[in-house]
Amino acid sequence: MTGTVLAPASEAELAALIAERHRARAPLRIAGGGTRVQTAHLPGDSLTVRGIAGVVTYSPGEMTLIARAGTPLDDIRLLLAAEGQALAFEPPDMRGVLGGTGVPTIGGVVAANASGPRRLAAGACRDHLLGLRFVDGQGRIIRNGGRVMKNVTGLDLGKLMAGAHGTLGVLTELALKTLPSLPERATLVFAGVTAAQAVAIFSAALATPFEVSGAAWRDGTAFLRIEGLGPQLAYRRARLLALFSDHRAEVLEADASDALWSGLRDVTHFAGRDAPLWRVLVKPTEAPRAVAGLQALGGTASLDWGGGLIWYAGPGRVAAVRAVVRS
């Protein structure tokens, strides 16, 4: 289904447009950069906020960023990197695996609560959201939260809006907490392990004080990421290698580690496949059983978030996949 693409250039224009559509009872399909969710099959005209873009303010010393929803994610990453900072929740870029050709926006990241491998250590996108502005379904402009966590009072609407995919309102401006980028990184690689063995490794590593910031498994290999200053990193690496001395582990340093986790973040190992891709959330302890059941359907699976997130690509009707996960 196709329709007109509406691209308001300001929050006020957006509010007037939604108010008019509300009076007419006309549906709208909300999209940011069009890289995360396909909406062409839904009724109504398409609404994009790409015209409502730009960084409002960035205070490296206060570690806060305020940006309009249509601001490209890459622009924000470059701005923060210049100050040695980053979005700690590591938002993924799903264009490769979903075949999108648009530009990811910060509004789309928040609307999807998009969170990468570091979620297990730093929390999800919604945990770094300090405040927001949005236009509700009646065209009213609503502001919630503040620039710093201690100023956030009342009902935290950010927790509702993050992950709602625009169903509760159209985001126009976001205030986010930023954090310093850790200067050195390394990854412990455990080859030839099953999903059950990988989850056992993850559980043991995450129970230590060594601040593991990534725990993933794919193609029979488990990965543990550690980050920090040079002496910290060396100490953590040595202690973890000693902890898992009964496993043969290799270590990836710096750029090789970064490239690996960029791929895991963006799920590039499932790019180019025709099979449906499922994102399944489970208790980490339930992951081995769920993976075995999903693979029995004829597809392949990988793990992230220490076993809490399963990516599955392969055959299986909705009922069959749900039955495997819930059994």
matplotlib code that plots the C-alpha trace (Angstrom):
import matplotlib.pyplot as plt

x = [0.0, 1.4, 0.4, 1.7, 4.9, 4.4, 7.6, 6.9, 9.8, 9.1, 7.4, 4.6, 3.9, 3.9, 1.4, -1.0, -0.8, -1.6, -4.4, -6.0, -5.6, -7.1, -10.2, -10.5, -10.0, -7.3, -4.5, -0.8, 2.2, 5.0, 8.6, 12.0, 14.7, 12.8, 15.5, 13.9, 10.3, 8.6, 5.2, 4.2, 1.6, -0.3, -3.1, -2.7, 0.0, 3.5, 4.8, 8.5, 10.3, 13.6, 12.9, 12.9, 16.6, 19.7, 21.5, 19.9, 22.7, 25.6, 27.4, 30.4, 31.2, 27.6, 27.5, 24.1, 22.9, 19.7, 18.8, 15.8, 14.3, 15.3, 19.0, 21.0, 22.5, 25.9, 26.0, 25.5, 28.1, 30.7, 29.9, 30.3, 33.4, 35.2, 34.8, 35.7, 32.1, 29.4, 25.9, 26.6, 23.7, 25.4, 22.4, 22.5, 22.2, 19.8, 20.1, 22.4, 20.2, 16.8, 17.8, 16.9, 18.3, 17.3, 19.3, 18.9, 17.8, 18.0, 14.2, 14.0, 16.5, 14.5, 11.1, 12.5, 14.4, 17.2, 20.0, 23.2, 25.5, 26.4, 22.9, 23.8, 26.3, 25.0, 21.2, 18.8, 18.2, 15.3, 17.7, 19.7, 16.8, 16.6, 13.7, 11.7, 9.2, 6.5, 3.2, 0.4, -2.4, -4.5, -1.8, -0.8, 2.9, 4.0, 7.3, 8.5, 11.7, 14.7, 18.4, 19.8, 18.4, 17.9, 15.5, 13.2, 10.0, 6.5, 5.4, 8.4, 6.8, 10.2, 9.9, 6.6, 7.7, 10.9, 10.0, 6.4, 7.4, 5.4, 2.1, 1.7, 3.0, 5.6, 8.9, 10.4, 13.2, 15.3, 17.6, 20.1, 22.8, 26.3, 29.3, 33.0, 34.3, 36.6, 40.0, 41.0, 39.0, 39.6, 37.5, 38.0, 37.0, 35.9, 35.6, 33.7, 31.1, 27.4, 24.8, 24.5, 28.3, 28.3, 25.6, 27.6, 30.6, 28.5, 26.9, 30.3, 31.9, 29.0, 29.1, 32.7, 33.6, 35.5, 32.8, 32.2, 30.4, 29.5, 28.6, 27.5, 27.5, 27.2, 28.4, 29.6, 31.8, 31.3, 32.6, 33.3, 34.2, 36.1, 36.9, 38.9, 42.2, 45.3, 46.2, 42.5, 42.1, 45.3, 44.2, 40.6, 41.9, 44.3, 41.8, 39.1, 41.6, 42.5, 38.8, 38.3, 41.6, 39.7, 38.7, 41.0, 40.6, 42.0, 42.1, 41.2, 42.6, 41.5, 40.4, 39.7, 37.6, 35.7, 35.0, 33.6, 31.2, 30.1, 29.0, 27.3, 25.6, 24.2, 23.5, 25.4, 25.8, 22.2, 22.4, 21.4, 19.2, 15.7, 14.5, 12.4, 14.4, 13.1, 14.1, 13.3, 13.8, 14.2, 15.7, 19.4, 18.9, 16.2, 18.3, 19.9, 16.6, 15.0, 18.0, 17.7, 14.0, 14.5, 17.3, 15.0, 12.7, 15.4, 17.1, 20.1, 20.3, 22.7, 22.8, 23.4, 23.0, 24.5, 21.8, 18.9, 18.4, 18.1, 18.3, 16.7, 16.7, 14.8, 11.5, 8.6, 5.2, 4.4, 2.6, 5.5, 8.2, 6.1, 5.4, 9.2, 9.9, 7.1, 7.5]
y = [0.0, 3.4, 7.0, 10.5, 11.0, 13.9, 15.6, 18.5, 20.8, 21.8, 20.6, 23.1, 22.0, 18.4, 19.2, 21.0, 18.1, 15.5, 17.6, 17.8, 14.1, 13.4, 15.5, 13.7, 10.3, 9.6, 7.2, 7.9, 5.6, 6.9, 6.5, 7.9, 7.0, 3.9, 1.5, -0.6, -1.3, -1.7, 0.1, 0.2, -2.5, -0.3, 2.1, 5.9, 8.3, 8.0, 10.6, 11.1, 13.5, 13.6, 17.4, 18.0, 17.5, 19.0, 19.0, 21.5, 21.4, 19.2, 19.6, 17.2, 18.3, 17.5, 14.5, 15.4, 15.7, 17.2, 16.5, 16.6, 13.3, 13.4, 13.8, 11.1, 8.6, 8.8, 12.6, 12.0, 9.3, 11.5, 14.5, 12.4, 10.6, 14.0, 14.5, 10.9, 10.1, 7.7, 6.5, 3.7, 1.5, 1.0, 1.4, -1.1, -0.2, -2.7, -1.7, -4.6, -7.3, -5.8, -4.4, -0.8, 2.1, 5.0, 6.8, 5.8, 8.6, 9.2, 9.4, 5.9, 4.6, 5.8, 4.8, 1.2, 1.3, 0.0, -1.4, -3.3, -5.8, -3.4, -3.4, -6.1, -3.8, -0.3, -0.8, -0.2, 3.0, 4.0, 3.9, 6.8, 8.9, 12.0, 13.8, 14.2, 16.2, 14.6, 15.2, 13.0, 11.6, 14.8, 17.1, 18.3, 19.0, 17.4, 17.8, 15.4, 15.0, 17.3, 17.6, 15.8, 12.7, 14.6, 17.0, 14.2, 14.2, 13.0, 10.2, 9.1, 9.1, 8.3, 4.7, 4.4, 6.1, 4.2, 1.0, 2.1, 2.6, 5.8, 4.3, 6.7, 9.8, 11.2, 12.0, 15.4, 16.0, 13.8, 14.5, 11.7, 10.9, 10.3, 8.5, 8.5, 5.9, 3.4, 3.6, 0.0, -3.1, -6.9, -10.0, -13.5, -16.0, -19.6, -21.7, -25.1, -24.5, -25.3, -22.8, -24.4, -24.1, -20.5, -19.5, -21.2, -19.1, -16.0, -16.7, -17.3, -14.2, -11.8, -12.9, -11.6, -7.9, -7.7, -5.6, -7.7, -5.5, -8.0, -11.7, -13.3, -16.6, -17.6, -20.4, -22.4, -19.7, -17.6, -14.1, -12.0, -8.3, -6.4, -2.6, -0.1, 1.6, -0.3, -1.7, -2.5, -4.3, -6.4, -7.4, -8.3, -10.3, -12.3, -13.0, -14.2, -16.4, -18.0, -18.4, -20.3, -22.1, -25.3, -23.7, -22.8, -19.1, -16.7, -12.9, -10.3, -6.8, -3.3, -3.0, -6.7, -6.7, -3.5, -5.0, -8.2, -6.4, -4.0, -7.1, -8.7, -5.4, -5.1, -8.8, -8.9, -12.7, -13.0, -10.4, -11.4, -14.3, -14.9, -16.6, -14.6, -13.2, -13.4, -11.5, -13.5, -12.4, -15.1, -15.7, -16.5, -19.9, -20.8, -19.9, -23.3, -25.1, -22.4, -22.5, -26.3, -26.0, -23.3, -25.1, -28.2, -26.1, -26.0, -22.6, -21.1, -19.0, -16.8, -15.3, -11.8, -10.1, -13.1, -15.4, -13.0, -12.2, -14.9, -14.1, -16.8, -17.0, -19.9, -21.6, -21.8, -20.3, -17.8, -20.4, -22.9, -20.4, -19.2, -22.8, -23.5, -20.4, -20.9, -24.6]
z = [0.0, -0.9, 0.0, 0.4, 2.3, 4.8, 6.1, 8.5, 9.0, 12.6, 15.7, 15.3, 11.7, 12.9, 15.7, 13.2, 10.8, 13.4, 14.8, 11.4, 10.8, 14.2, 13.4, 10.0, 11.7, 9.1, 10.0, 9.7, 9.4, 11.5, 10.3, 11.2, 8.8, 7.6, 8.6, 11.4, 10.7, 7.3, 7.3, 3.6, 4.2, 6.7, 5.8, 5.7, 4.6, 5.7, 8.2, 8.7, 11.1, 9.1, 8.5, 12.3, 12.8, 14.4, 17.8, 20.1, 22.7, 23.7, 27.0, 27.2, 30.8, 31.9, 29.6, 28.2, 24.6, 23.3, 19.7, 17.5, 16.5, 12.8, 13.5, 11.8, 14.3, 12.6, 13.1, 16.8, 17.0, 15.3, 17.5, 20.7, 19.5, 19.0, 22.7, 23.7, 24.5, 23.2, 23.7, 26.2, 25.1, 21.7, 19.3, 16.4, 12.7, 11.2, 7.5, 6.6, 7.9, 7.1, 3.7, 4.5, 2.5, 4.7, 7.4, 11.1, 13.2, 17.0, 17.1, 15.5, 18.0, 21.0, 19.4, 19.1, 22.4, 20.2, 22.4, 21.4, 23.1, 25.9, 27.2, 29.7, 31.4, 30.7, 30.4, 27.5, 25.6, 27.9, 30.8, 29.3, 28.3, 30.5, 28.8, 25.6, 23.6, 21.5, 19.7, 20.9, 18.8, 19.1, 18.0, 21.5, 22.2, 25.4, 27.3, 30.0, 32.0, 32.1, 31.1, 34.2, 36.1, 39.3, 37.6, 36.3, 38.4, 37.9, 35.6, 33.5, 30.0, 28.5, 29.8, 27.9, 24.7, 24.3, 22.5, 21.6, 17.9, 17.6, 18.7, 21.7, 19.9, 17.5, 19.1, 18.3, 20.7, 23.0, 25.9, 26.4, 28.9, 27.3, 28.8, 28.2, 25.7, 27.3, 25.6, 25.3, 24.4, 24.1, 23.4, 24.8, 22.1, 23.0, 19.9, 19.7, 22.4, 22.5, 23.4, 26.9, 27.4, 26.2, 28.7, 31.4, 30.4, 30.4, 33.8, 35.4, 33.8, 34.6, 38.2, 38.5, 39.3, 35.9, 34.2, 31.1, 28.6, 25.9, 26.0, 22.7, 20.8, 17.2, 14.9, 17.9, 19.3, 22.5, 22.9, 26.1, 25.8, 28.4, 28.3, 30.3, 30.9, 30.0, 33.4, 34.2, 30.9, 31.4, 34.9, 33.9, 30.9, 33.0, 35.7, 33.2, 31.3, 34.7, 35.5, 32.3, 32.2, 31.3, 28.0, 25.2, 24.6, 22.1, 22.6, 20.0, 20.6, 19.7, 16.1, 15.7, 18.8, 17.6, 14.2, 15.8, 18.1, 15.4, 13.4, 16.4, 17.3, 13.7, 13.3, 10.1, 10.3, 9.2, 6.4, 2.9, 4.0, 2.6, 5.8, 8.3, 11.2, 14.7, 17.8, 20.8, 24.5, 27.1, 30.5, 29.9, 31.7, 29.1, 26.1, 25.5, 25.4, 23.2, 20.8, 20.5, 19.7, 17.2, 15.4, 15.3, 13.1, 10.5, 11.0, 12.8, 16.0, 17.8, 21.3, 22.7, 26.1, 27.9, 26.5, 27.1, 23.4, 20.7, 17.0, 14.9, 11.1, 9.5, 8.7, 11.2, 11.5, 14.2, 16.3, 16.0, 17.0, 19.9, 21.0, 21.1, 23.2, 25.6, 26.1]

ax = plt.figure().add_subplot(projection="3d")
ax.plot(x, y, z, "-o")
ax.set_aspect("equal")
plt.show()
